[in-house]
């Protein structure tokens, strides 16, 4: 260790001199977090949902999201998806109600049951935003992170900040990227 760094660490009390090495204390035991891919807490796929007109529109939105993800370079997938979401929400004229946002998310989840491709929180939330944008209804798409262990999640929330069709554990996440938030709308 450079002597100037050691001197500063000793002066601040972050290091102490000892005659013999002292082992680090053992970490505190903690319950391991279960893996989460965003929709692990939802019973998606446990019952085959009945198709509805909304499910058909939701399936079209889901197909659009899957196409956006597949077309082009894999390293630019997230950029393509966020660009599409920004363009979609720019056409929205009024905020979606919580019931409308929740219905869109649930419709996409029903459509995802039939999808042969990965349909988790990223795909579900993006498709819900696109589905609502076809009716010019705005929501906020959020992509966030939760610590210890680090987990990623994507969800939709209404203008008042309420997550749509999400478990209470979504409140553990901090949004790192939002699209469609009221502060992002041009006046």
Beta strands, then each sheet from edge to edge (+ up, - down):
strand 1: 94-95
strand 2: 137-138
strand 3: 140-146
strand 4: 151-157
strand 5: 174-179
sheet 1: 1+ 2+
sheet 2: 4+ 3- 5+
end
